[in-house]
């Protein structure tokens, strides 16, 4: 594969959102197999990056009351949707370990 073709393929991949800046150069170095293999590799990298904890994967919201008490709210709780999270947790155990108590409602 010629340099012009490789550059064109990488440019098209970047336009399609499959490659991000900084990875394009790395991708050219790895472009030994077919373009389809490269696409699959990038998709796998993105999928593994999405597995890191995010607010949607940490559904428990923690906040501090006006009196300084730390309270956590679980989905479905009375104030869950109204609370602006100052901290998020994946589990109730994690929230308790951080010093929060469960909301009474």
URVENMO-V256931 format. One record per backbone hydrogen bond with DSSP energy under -0.5 kcal/mol. CO is the residue of the C=O (numbers start at 1). NH is the residue of the N-H. If there is no record, write none. Layout:
CO,NH
CO,NH
This chain:
2,6
3,7
4,8
5,9
6,10
7,11
8,12
9,13
10,14
11,15
12,16
13,18
13,19
14,17
20,23
20,24
22,26
23,27
24,28
25,29
26,30
27,31
28,31
30,32
30,33
34,38
35,39
36,40
37,41
38,42
39,43
40,44
41,45
42,46
43,47
44,48
45,49
46,50
47,51
48,51
49,52
54,57
54,58
55,58
59,61
60,89
61,73
62,86
62,87
63,71
65,68
69,65
69,71
70,101
71,63
72,103
73,61
74,77
77,80
79,83
83,85
87,62
89,60
91,95
92,96
93,97
94,98
95,100
96,99
101,72
105,78
